[in-house]
Each structure stands twice: as C-alpha cells, then as structure tokens.
C-alpha cells in the first residue's frame, strides 16, 4: 500500500548544514518503494526554494513540490481568509514577505491600516514592531496569525529562540491568545498536506519529527501515524512531562528502513479489519 511520509527538517533530517546520518538513504529507500515523501518545516526564515537548494546540496533530490513550510501554509490560509482589499502587517524576515506576496497578500508598513497581523521568526525583532502590532490589534481589532508556535529551533550549537518568543511577547502585552497558528500542529496545515498535496487518507500517512508538541501532536490530532526521532529537541523525558505519546520512538530516521516491514504488516492488518 502506498504511504505518505511527512518529514520535519531541522533536528530530523539535518542540524544546520550537517546531514543526520542515514537521512538521505532513508528518503531514497522510501521513494524506491513507491511512497510519497514531502518535507514540512515550521521554520519561517528561509524560502521553499532555499530548502530545495539545501536538500539537493546535501544529497537528497528534491523539487519545490516536495517542500511545505509555515510561510506557505500561512499564505494559503490568508488567501482563503482575506478580502481583496484587506491588508496585513508583517513581523518576519524576507522569506515570509516573499511567500505572502506570491499568493497576492497585500502588505502594509502602516500597522494602523492592518486588518491582519502576521508574526514570524524575526531575528531583527524590536520593541517598535511589537508596539505597532499591539496598536493594530487594539485599534483595528486586527486578527493575529503566527507562522508557527516553536519556542526554539535546534541548531548544531543548541536551541535558539524561534517564533514562540514573538507569540509570547504579543500575548504578554495583549493578555489574550493569538487567533491562529498556521504551522505544525494546526489542522489547517495537516488538511492541506494530507488531502491536497499527498492526496491520501490520514491513516496512510506518517509524520516524522523531533518535536512532540508540533510534529507528534499534529499527527495524533489528525489521525496520522507518528514517529518521534531523538536527534533534535524532544527526549524520552519530554514524553513523560508532556504526556504526548508517539506511535514509534526511534534514535534517528535511519531506523525507518529497518522497521518498514513492521509498518507494512500493521497497515495490512488495519486494512483487513476495515474490509
């Protein structure tokens, strides 16, 4: 049976520019067996084209159709949600602006005109940007959208602050939860990937990642099979403290090749029960 595999990138396939051992071989193994492989990252400071170049450079053949990031999901959501004349005020880096503009989202530098506030990872985040977003929310009742909830991003030197820091800043000043989070673990993202990109049933799909509260939580909520790898953020101890339980726990993606027959057997048994 054909399966869909949704792989996280940072902490799952690579750390910074260092490929995690066995990643390339695992992706090729799954593709050779006829499975559909895509990559989904919450990281909002690079474009989908950047990821295509990076993966190909690391030895994993990739095309643009294989890449989904939180910027792309955010742009697709806003395209459905916004009226043609409405404007968005964006806190984020060039990659986020580029993706929104590709989908025809109108961006304003004047937060007083904004109907939507978009929060992304911004390494030049300032008090003034926070103030502008707050004023747009207070005066215009602007809807607040964040690209992803990740508090940190894994790197070779250790975790660094991610978009969750900006969400925390806005929620701290406003006293309310933001309206929508578009990356993992949102149902909008899961539906987009499973139904419109992979075009498979949820039970035919596996999400593979290093973070319980995003990768694994999205899979559990949406009915996907979940594989946690211990090469990034989450650990065995994290499972105990969060209560989020993956279906499989692996040291790295390399082990997927060894467990593929087990997954096939489980799928066949489930299919027999449904018949």
GUTI-734408 format. One record per residue: residue number from 1; chain; z, x, y of N, C-alpha, C, O in turn. Coordinates in steps of 0.05 Angstrom, whole numbers. Each point is the difference from the previous one (the first is absolute). Layout:
<atoms>
ATOM     i   ch       nz       nx       ny      caz      cax      cay       cz       cx       cy       oz       ox       oy
ATOM   NUM    A        Z        X        Y        Z        X        Y        Z        X        Y        Z        X        Y
...
</atoms>
This chain:
<atoms>
ATOM     i   ch       nz       nx       ny      caz      cax      cay       cz       cx       cy       oz       ox       oy
ATOM     1    A        0       17      -24        0      -17       24        0       18       25       15       19        2
ATOM     2    A      -32      -26       17       -1       15       25       25       -4       16       10      -23        2
ATOM     3    A        0       45        9       25       -2       16       -6       11       28      -20       14        5
ATOM     4    A       37      -22       14       -1       11       27       24       17        5       22       -8       -7
ATOM     5    A      -26       31       18       22       18        6        1        5       30      -20        9       12
ATOM     6    A       43      -14        0        4        3       29       19       24        3       24       -2       -6
ATOM     7    A      -35       25       15       17       24        3        8        4       29      -16       -1       18
ATOM     8    A       42        6      -15       10       11       25      -11       29        3       -9       11      -20
ATOM     9    A       11        0       43      -10       28        4       23       20        4        6       16      -18
ATOM    10    A        7      -17       42       21       20        6       23       -4      -20       12      -21       -3
ATOM    11    A       -5       43      -11       22       -1      -19       -8       -9      -28       15        1      -18
ATOM    12    A      -40      -11       16      -10      -10      -26      -24       17      -10        0        9      -23
ATOM    13    A      -20       -6       40      -24       16       -6        3       28       11       -9       20      -13
ATOM    14    A       20      -17       36        4       26       13       24        0       18       11      -21        6
ATOM    15    A       -2       45        2       20        4       20      -14       18       21       -7       23       -5
ATOM    16    A        4      -34       30      -15       14       20      -28        6      -10      -16      -18       -6
ATOM    17    A        9       44        4      -26        8      -10        1       11      -29      -18       13       -9
ATOM    18    A       41      -18       -4        4       11      -27       -3      -22      -20       16      -19       -1
ATOM    19    A      -37       20      -16       -4      -20      -21       22        2      -20        7       21      -10
ATOM    20    A        4      -44        2       21       -1      -21      -14        4      -27      -21      -12       -5
ATOM    21    A       32       30      -10      -13        8      -26       -7      -24      -17       17      -17       -6
ATOM    22    A      -41       16       -3      -10      -21      -18      -12      -24       14      -10      -17      -14
ATOM    23    A       12       16       40      -10      -23       15      -30       -4       -4       -9      -22       -7
ATOM    24    A       -6       43       12      -30       -2       -2       -8       -8      -28      -18      -17       -4
ATOM    25    A       30       29      -16       -7       -5      -28        6      -29       -7      -15      -13      -15
ATOM    26    A       38        2       25        8      -27       -6      -20      -20       12       -8      -19      -13
ATOM    27    A        0       23       38      -19      -18       13      -27        0      -15      -11      -21       -5
ATOM    28    A        2       45       -3      -25        2      -15        2      -13      -27      -19      -14       -9
ATOM    29    A       42       17       -4        5      -12      -26       -2      -31        2      -13      -12      -17
ATOM    30    A       25        1       36        0      -30        3      -28      -10        7       -8      -20      -11
ATOM    31    A       -6       34       28      -27       -8        7      -19        2      -24      -17      -17       -5
ATOM    32    A       20       38      -11      -16        3      -24        5      -22      -20      -18       -6      -17
ATOM    33    A       41       -7       18        6      -22      -18       -9      -27       12        6      -21      -12
ATOM    34    A      -19       22       34      -11      -24       12       18      -15       19       -6      -23        8
ATOM    35    A       29       35       -1       19      -14       18       -7        5       29      -13       20        7
ATOM    36    A       21      -39       10       -6        1       29       24       13       14       22      -10       -2
ATOM    37    A      -26       32       15       21       15       14       -4       -1       30      -22        6       10
ATOM    38    A       43      -14        4        0        1       30       25       15        9       20        3      -15
ATOM    39    A      -20        5       40       23       14       11       10      -16       24      -16       -8       18
ATOM    40    A       42        3      -16       11      -16       21       24       15       12       20        4      -13
ATOM    41    A      -22        4       38       21       15       13       10      -16       25      -16      -12       14
ATOM    42    A       42       13      -10       11      -12       24       -3       18       25        4      -10       22
ATOM    43    A      -11       34      -26       -1       20       22      -21       -8       20      -23       -5       -7
ATOM    44    A       31        3       33      -18      -11       20      -11       21       20      -11       -7       20
ATOM    45    A       15       33      -26       -8       20       20      -26       14       -9       -8       20       13
ATOM    46    A       -5      -30      -34      -26       10       -8      -19      -23       -6        9      -22       -7
ATOM    47    A      -35       27       10      -20      -21       -5       -7       -1      -30        7       19      -14
ATOM    48    A      -20      -40        6       -9       -2      -28      -20       23       -5        0       11      -22
ATOM    49    A      -17       -5       41      -19       22       -3       15       27       -4       -9       16      -16
ATOM    50    A       31      -13       30       16       25       -4       10        2      -29       -1       22      -11
ATOM    51    A        9      -44        0       10        0      -28      -23        6      -20        4       14      -20
ATOM    52    A      -27      -25       26      -23        6      -17       -6       30       -1       -3       12      -21
ATOM    53    A        3        0       45       -5       29        2       22       16      -14       -6       19      -14
ATOM    54    A       31      -27       18       22       15      -12       -1       -2      -30        3       21      -14
ATOM    55    A       -7      -45        3        0       -2      -30      -23       15      -12        3       13      -21
ATOM    56    A      -26      -16       33      -23       15      -11        4       30        2       -7       15      -19
ATOM    57    A       20       -5       40        6       28        3       20        9      -22       -1       23       -9
ATOM    58    A       19      -41        2       20        6      -21      -11       -3      -28       14        6      -19
ATOM    59    A      -38      -15       16      -13       -2      -26        1      -28      -12       -6       -3      -24
ATOM    60    A       12      -17       39        0      -28       -9      -23      -14       14        1       -6       23
ATOM    61    A      -23        0      -38      -23      -12       12        7      -28       11       11      -17      -15
ATOM    62    A      -17       12       40        9      -24       13      -21       -9       20      -13       16       13
ATOM    63    A       10      -43      -10      -17      -11       21       17      -18       18       23       -6       -7
ATOM    64    A      -34       -3       29       16      -16       19       10      -26      -12       22       -9        6
ATOM    65    A      -38       -2      -25        8      -25      -13       25        3      -17       13      -20       -7
ATOM    66    A       -6       45        0       24        5      -17       25        2       16       22        1      -11
ATOM    67    A      -23       -1       38       23        5       17        8      -24       15      -16      -13       14
ATOM    68    A       42        6      -16       12      -20       17       24       13       13       17       13      -14
ATOM    69    A      -14      -16       40       25        8       13       11      -22       17      -12      -21        3
ATOM    70    A       36       25        7       14      -22       14      -14       -7       26        1      -23        9
ATOM    71    A      -16       42        3      -16       -6       24      -21      -21       -7       -5      -19       15
ATOM    72    A       -9       23      -37      -22      -17       -9       11      -28       -6      -12      -20        8
ATOM    73    A       35       18      -21       12      -26       -6        9      -14       26       -4      -24        3
ATOM    74    A       15       39       15        8      -11       26      -24      -11       15        1      -22       11
ATOM    75    A      -23       37      -10      -24       -9       14      -11      -25      -13       -8      -18       14
ATOM    76    A        8       17      -41      -10      -24      -13       17      -25        6      -10      -22        4
ATOM    77    A       36       27       -4       19      -22        7       -4      -11       28       -2      -24        4
ATOM    78    A        0       43       15       -3       -8       28      -27      -14        5       -2      -19       16
ATOM    79    A      -19       28      -30      -26      -13        2        1      -29       -8      -13      -17       11
ATOM    80    A       29       11      -32        4      -28       -9       17      -16       19       -4      -24        4
ATOM    81    A       24       38        8       21      -14       15       -6       -4       29        6      -21       11
ATOM    82    A      -20       40        2       -3        0       29      -23      -18       10      -21       -1      -14
ATOM    83    A       24      -12       36      -22      -13       13      -17       21       14       10       22        7
ATOM    84    A      -36      -27       -3      -18       20       11        9       12       27       -7       23        6
ATOM    85    A       21      -39       10        8        9       27       27       14        0        8       10       21
ATOM    86    A        7      -10      -43       27       11        0       -1       30       -1      -19       13      -10
ATOM    87    A       41       -1       20        1       30        3       24       11      -16       21      -13       -3
ATOM    88    A      -24       38       -6       22       14      -14        7       25       16      -17       15        9
ATOM    89    A       43      -11       -7       11       25       10        9       17      -23       15       -9      -17
ATOM    90    A      -24       34       15        3       16      -24       18       24        6       -5       15       19
ATOM    91    A       25      -11      -36       15       25       -1       -8       13      -26        7       -9      -22
ATOM    92    A      -21       31       24       -9       14      -24      -19       23        8       -3        6       23
ATOM    93    A       -9        6      -43      -18       22        5      -29       -8       -3       -6      -23       -6
ATOM    94    A      -12       41       11      -29       -6        2      -11      -14      -24      -17      -17        2
ATOM    95    A       27       25      -26      -10      -13      -24        5      -30       -1      -17      -15       -9
ATOM    96    A       39        6       20        6      -28        2      -19      -14       20      -11      -21       -6
ATOM    97    A        8       33       29      -18      -11       20      -28       -3      -11      -13      -20        3
ATOM    98    A        3       41      -17      -27        0      -11       -4      -23      -19      -21      -14        0
ATOM    99    A       40       10      -18       -3      -21      -21        0      -28       13      -15      -17       -8
ATOM   100    A       33       13       28        1      -26       14      -27       -5       15      -10      -22       -1
ATOM   101    A        0       42       14      -25       -3       15      -24       -6      -18      -18      -14        7
ATOM   102    A       18       26      -31      -21       -6      -20       -1      -29       -7      -22      -11       -5
ATOM   103    A       45       -2        4        1      -28       -7       -2      -19       24        2      -24       -2
ATOM   104    A       -8       36       26       -4      -16       24       25       -9       13       -1      -19       16
ATOM   105    A       24       31      -22       25       -8       13        0       11       29       -5       23        5
ATOM   106    A       11      -41       14        0        8       28       27       12        7       21      -12       -5
ATOM   107    A      -21       36       16       24       16        5        4        2       30      -19        5       15
ATOM   108    A       44       -9       -6        6        3       28       21       22        5       17        4      -17
ATOM   109    A      -20       11       39       20       19        7       22      -12       17       21       12        6
ATOM   110    A      -25      -37        2       20      -15       16       15      -19      -18      -10      -21       -7
ATOM   111    A       35       28        0       15      -16      -18        6      -28       11        5      -18      -16
ATOM   112    A       -6       15       42        4      -26       12      -21      -21       -7        4      -24        3
ATOM   113    A      -27       34      -13      -22      -17       -8       -1       -5      -30      -17      -15       -9
ATOM   114    A       35       27       -5       -3        1      -30       11      -26      -12       21      -10        7
ATOM   115    A      -37        0      -27        9      -22      -17       13       11      -26       15      -14      -13
ATOM   116    A      -23       38        6       10       13      -24        9       29        6      -13       13       17
ATOM   117    A       34       -5      -30        9       28        2       -4       12      -28       10      -11      -20
ATOM   118    A      -23       33       18       -5       14      -26       15       26        0       -4       17       17
ATOM   119    A       23      -14      -36       16       24       -3      -11       16      -23       -1      -10      -23
ATOM   120    A       -5       35       28       -8       19      -21       15       26        3       14        4       20
ATOM   121    A      -16       14      -39       13       26        2      -12       14       24      -25        3        2
ATOM   122    A       42        6       16       -9       13       25       17       24        5       23       -2        8
ATOM   123    A      -35       26      -11       15       24        4        4        8       29       12       20        7
ATOM   124    A      -24      -37       11        5        3       29       14      -25       11       -4       -8       23
ATOM   125    A       20       -4      -40       15      -24        8       20        7       22       13       20        0
ATOM   126    A      -12      -38       21       18        4       23       16      -25        7       -6      -22      -10
ATOM   127    A       25       26       26       16      -22       11      -18      -20       15        3      -24       -2
ATOM   128    A      -23       35       17      -17      -17       16      -17      -19      -18       -3      -23        6
ATOM   129    A       -7       34      -29      -15      -17      -18       18      -23      -11       -9      -23       -3
ATOM   130    A       33       30       -4       19      -20      -10        6      -21       21        1      -24       -6
ATOM   131    A        2       33       30        6      -19       22      -24      -19        4        4      -24        3
ATOM   132    A      -29       34       -4      -23      -17        3       -2      -21      -22       -6      -23        5
ATOM   133    A       11       32      -29       -1      -19      -23       22      -21        3       -5      -24       -5
ATOM   134    A       28       32       13       22      -19        4       -6      -20       22        5      -24       -3
ATOM   135    A      -17       33       25       -6      -18       23      -22      -20       -9        2      -24        8
ATOM   136    A      -21       33      -24      -21      -19       -9       12      -21      -18       -8      -23        1
ATOM   137    A       27       31      -18       13      -19      -17       17      -20       16        0      -24       -5
ATOM   138    A       15       35       24       18      -17       16      -15      -19       18        8      -23        3
ATOM   139    A      -28       33       10      -14      -16       21      -23      -17      -11       -5      -22        9
ATOM   140    A       -9       33      -30      -24      -14      -10        5      -12      -28      -18      -14      -10
ATOM   141    A       41       18       -1        5       -9      -28      -21       12      -19       -8      -13      -18
ATOM   142    A        1       38       23      -20       13      -16       10        3      -29       23        4       -5
ATOM   143    A      -42       -8      -14        6        3      -28        1       30       -7      -17       15        9
ATOM   144    A       37       -7      -25        4       28       -6       -9        6      -28       11      -11      -19
ATOM   145    A      -30       29       16      -12        8      -26        5       30       -4       -4       16       18
ATOM   146    A       13       -9      -41        3       29       -7      -19        7      -23       -4      -16      -18
ATOM   147    A       -7       40       19      -18        9      -21       14        4      -26      -11       -7      -21
ATOM   148    A       36       16       21       15        6      -25       30        3        6        7        6       22
ATOM   149    A       10      -10      -42       28        1        4       13       27       -8       25        3        3
ATOM   150    A      -40       17      -11       11       24      -11       18       14       21       -9        5       23
ATOM   151    A       33        1      -31       19       14       19       -9       29        2        2       12       21
ATOM   152    A      -11        0      -43       -8       28        0      -26        3      -16       -8      -17      -15
ATOM   153    A       -5       40       19      -23        7      -15        5       27      -14       10       18       12
ATOM   154    A      -16      -17      -38        6       25      -15      -19       23        8      -24       -5        3
ATOM   155    A       34       28        1      -17       24        5       11       23      -17       21       -3      -13
ATOM   156    A      -36       25       12        8       23      -16       27       11       10       15       12      -15
ATOM   157    A       -9      -16       41       25       10       11       22      -21       -1       23        6        8
ATOM   158    A      -29      -30      -18       20      -21       -2       -8      -24       17      -21        2       14
ATOM   159    A       36      -24      -15       -8      -24       14        1        3       30       17       15       11
ATOM   160    A      -36      -29        3        0        0       30       -1      -29        9       -9      -17      -16
ATOM   161    A       19       10       40        0      -28       10      -28      -12        0      -20       12        7
ATOM   162    A       19      -38      -15      -25      -15       -2        2      -25       18       17       -1       18
ATOM   163    A      -34      -18      -23       -1      -24       16       26      -16        1        6      -14       19
ATOM   164    A       10       16      -41       25      -14       -1       18        7       24       17      -17        8
ATOM   165    A      -20       41        2       16        8       23       -7      -16       25       18       -8       16
ATOM   166    A      -44        2      -13       -9      -16       23        9      -29       -3        8      -14       19
ATOM   167    A      -10        4      -44       10      -28       -5       29       -2        7        9      -19       12
ATOM   168    A        7       39      -21       28        1        6        6        0       30       18      -14        9
ATOM   169    A      -34       29        6        4        1       29       -6      -27       13       15       -9       17
ATOM   170    A      -37       -4      -26       -6      -26       12       20      -21       -8        9      -16       17
ATOM   171    A       -2       15      -42       20      -20       -9       27        5       13       15      -19        4
ATOM   172    A       -9       44        1       25        6       13        2      -11       29       21      -10        8
ATOM   173    A      -43       12        6        0      -10       28       -4      -30        2       11      -13       18
ATOM   174    A      -26        2      -36       -7      -29        1       21      -17      -14        4      -23        7
ATOM   175    A        9       34      -27       20      -15      -15      -12      -19      -21       14      -17      -11
ATOM   176    A      -40       20        6      -14      -18      -19      -16       18      -20       -7       23        6
ATOM   177    A        1      -35      -28      -18       13      -19      -29       -3       10       -7      -20       11
ATOM   178    A      -10       41      -16      -28       -3        8      -13      -21      -17       10       -8      -21
ATOM   179    A      -33       -2       30      -13      -23      -12      -14        6      -27        3      -15      -19
ATOM   180    A      -18       37       18      -16        6      -24       -1       30       -5       -2       16       19
ATOM   181    A        4       -8      -44       -5       27       -9      -24        0      -18        0      -15      -20
ATOM   182    A      -21       31       26      -26       -3      -13       -4       18      -24      -15       -8      -18
ATOM   183    A       27       31       17       -4       18      -23       16      -10      -23       11      -22       -1
ATOM   184    A       -8       40      -19       18       -7      -22       28       -4       11        9       16       16
ATOM   185    A        5      -37      -25       -5      -18      -23      -11      -27        7        7      -20      -14
ATOM   186    A      -23       16       35       -8      -27        8      -17      -14      -20      -17       13      -13
ATOM   187    A       20      -39       11      -17      -16      -18      -28       -1       11      -19       -1      -16
ATOM   188    A       15        3       42      -27        0       11      -15       24      -10      -23       -2       -8
ATOM   189    A       36       26        7      -13       24      -10       -6       -3      -30      -22        8       -9
ATOM   190    A       41      -18       -6       -4       -3      -29      -23      -19       -5      -17        6      -18
ATOM   191    A       16      -28       32      -22      -19       -4      -27       12        7      -19       -4      -15
ATOM   192    A       18       18       37      -25       13        9      -10       19      -22      -24       -1       -6
ATOM   193    A       41       17       -5       -9       21      -19       -6      -13      -27      -21        6      -11
ATOM   194    A       38      -22        1       -4      -11      -27      -23      -20       -1      -17        2      -17
ATOM   195    A       17      -21       35      -20      -22       -1      -27        7       13      -21       -9       -9
ATOM   196    A       22       26       30      -25        4       15      -12       28       -4      -24        4        5
ATOM   197    A       39       15      -14      -10       27       -4       -3        6      -30      -22        6      -10
ATOM   198    A       44       -8       -5       -2        4      -29      -13      -24      -14      -14        3      -20
ATOM   199    A       19      -27       31      -11      -25      -12        9       -3      -29      -16       -6      -17
ATOM   200    A       42        9       13       12       -3      -26       25      -18        3        8       -7       22
ATOM   201    A        3       -1      -45       25      -15        0       23       19        4       -2       24       -8
ATOM   202    A       24      -33       20       23       18        4        9       14      -25        8       23        0
ATOM   203    A       -8      -38      -23       10       11      -25      -18       22      -11        7       13      -20
ATOM   204    A      -31      -10       31      -18       21       -8        4       26       17      -14       20       -5
ATOM   205    A       32      -21       24        2       22       19       26       14       -1       21      -11       -6
ATOM   206    A      -22       37       11       23       18        1        2       13       27      -20        9       11
ATOM   207    A       44       -9        0        4       15       25       18       24       -7       21       -3      -12
ATOM   208    A      -30       26       22       13       25       -7        9       13       26      -16        6       17
ATOM   209    A       42       -1      -15       10       12       25       27       13       -3       13       -2      -21
ATOM   210    A       -4       15       43       25       15       -1       22      -14       15       22       11        2
ATOM   211    A      -27      -35        8       20      -13       17        7      -28      -10      -18      -17       -2
ATOM   212    A       43       12       -4        8      -25      -12       -4      -23       20      -10      -21       -8
ATOM   213    A       19       24       33        1      -22       18      -28       -8       11       -2      -21       13
ATOM   214    A      -18       37      -18      -27       -8        9      -19       -3      -24       -8      -23       -6
ATOM   215    A        2       44       -8      -19       -1      -23       10      -19      -22      -13      -19       -7
ATOM   216    A       37       25       -2       10      -15      -24        8      -29        8       -5      -19      -15
ATOM   217    A       17       16       38        8      -27        9      -25      -18        3        1      -23       -8
ATOM   218    A      -23       34       20      -24      -16        3      -10       -9      -27       -8      -23       -4
ATOM   219    A        7       42      -15       -9       -7      -27       17      -21      -13      -11      -19      -13
ATOM   220    A       37       21       15       18      -19      -12       -3      -28       11        0      -20      -14
ATOM   221    A       -3       19       41       -2      -26       13      -27      -13       -6       -2      -25       -4
ATOM   222    A      -19       41        2      -27      -11       -4       -8       -3      -29      -22      -10       -6
ATOM   223    A       38       20      -12       -6       -3      -29      -17       21      -11      -15       -4      -19
ATOM   224    A       15       28       32      -15       23      -11       18       16      -18       25       -2        1
ATOM   225    A      -37       18      -19       15       20      -15        8       23       19      -16        7       18
ATOM   226    A       39        4      -22       10       20       19        7       26      -14       13        0      -21
ATOM   227    A      -22       22       33        6       26      -10       12       17       22      -14        6       20
ATOM   228    A       39        2      -23       13       18       19       -3       28       -9        6        7      -23
ATOM   229    A      -15       11       41       -1       29       -6       21       14       16        5       -8       23
ATOM   230    A        7       28      -35       23       14       13       -8       25       15       15       20        0
ATOM   231    A      -39      -20       12      -10       23       14        2       -2       30       -9       17       15
ATOM   232    A       21      -40       -5        1       -4       29       28       -8        9       18       16       -2
ATOM   233    A      -16      -41       12       25       -9       13       21      -10      -19       23       11        0
ATOM   234    A      -29      -30      -17       20      -14      -16        8       17      -25      -16       15      -10
ATOM   235    A       41      -19        2       11       14      -23       13      -20      -19        1      -24        6
ATOM   236    A        8       34      -29       15      -17      -19       24      -12       14        7      -24       -5
ATOM   237    A        7       39       22       23      -10       14       -7      -23       19       15      -19        4
ATOM   238    A      -39       21        9       -9      -21       18       -3      -27      -14        5      -20       12
ATOM   239    A      -14       21      -37       -3      -25      -15       27      -14       -2        2      -24        3
ATOM   240    A       19       39       -8       27      -11       -3       10      -12       27       13      -21        0
ATOM   241    A      -20       34       22       10      -10       26      -16      -23       11       11      -17       14
ATOM   242    A      -37       17      -19      -17      -22       11       -2      -24      -18       -4      -23       10
ATOM   243    A        7       27      -36       -4      -22      -18      -29       -8       -5       -5      -19      -14
ATOM   244    A      -13       35       25      -29       -5       -5       -8       14      -25        3       25       -2
ATOM   245    A      -13      -40      -18       -5       12      -26      -30        2       -6      -13      -21       -2
ATOM   246    A        3       45       -1      -28        3       -8       -3       -5      -30       19        2      -15
ATOM   247    A      -44       -9        7       -5       -4      -29       -1       26      -15       10        2      -22
ATOM   248    A      -21       19       35       -1       27      -12       11       20       20       -4       -3       25
ATOM   249    A       18       24      -34        9       22       16      -11       26      -12        5        6      -23
ATOM   250    A      -21        8       39      -13       25      -10        7       23       17        5       -3       24
ATOM   251    A       -5       27      -35        5       24       16      -23        4       20        5        9       22
ATOM   252    A      -30      -15      -31      -23        3       18      -23      -17      -11        2      -11      -22
ATOM   253    A      -23        8       38      -23      -16       -8      -14       12      -25      -13      -15      -15
ATOM   254    A       18       40       10      -13       13      -24        8      -15      -26      -16       -1      -18
ATOM   255    A       40      -11       17        9      -13      -24      -15      -26       -6        2      -11      -22
ATOM   256    A      -16        1       42      -16      -25       -5      -20        4      -22       -5      -19      -15
ATOM   257    A       -6       43       13      -20        5      -22       13       -3      -27      -13      -10      -19
ATOM   258    A       38       19       16       13       -2      -26        9      -29       -6        2       -7      -24
ATOM   259    A        3       -9       44       11      -27       -5      -22      -21        1        6      -24       -1
ATOM   260    A      -31       32        4      -21      -20        3       -3      -18      -24       -5      -24        3
ATOM   261    A        9       35      -27       -2      -17      -24       23      -20       -1       -5      -23      -10
ATOM   262    A       28       30       19       23      -19        1       -7      -23       19        5      -23       -7
ATOM   263    A      -16       30       30       -8      -21       19      -21      -19      -12        1      -24        4
ATOM   264    A      -21       36      -19      -21      -16      -12       12      -19      -20       -8      -24       -2
ATOM   265    A       27       33      -14       13      -17      -21       15      -23       13       -2      -23       -9
ATOM   266    A       17       29       30       14      -21       14      -19      -21       11        5      -24       -1
ATOM   267    A      -27       34       13      -20      -19       12      -12      -18      -22       -4      -24        5
ATOM   268    A       -1       36      -28      -12      -16      -22       20      -22      -10       -7      -22       -5
ATOM   269    A       33       30        4       20      -19       -9        3      -23       20        2      -23       -8
ATOM   270    A       -3       30       34        2      -21       20      -24      -19       -1        2      -24        3
ATOM   271    A      -26       36       -7      -24      -16       -2        1      -19      -24       -8      -23        3
ATOM   272    A       19       32      -25        2      -17      -24       20      -23        5       -5      -22      -10
ATOM   273    A       26       28       25       19      -22        6      -11      -21       18        7      -24       -2
ATOM   274    A      -26       32       20      -12      -19       18      -22      -16      -13       -7      -22        9
ATOM   275    A       -5       32      -31      -22      -14      -13       10      -25      -15      -16      -14      -12
</atoms>
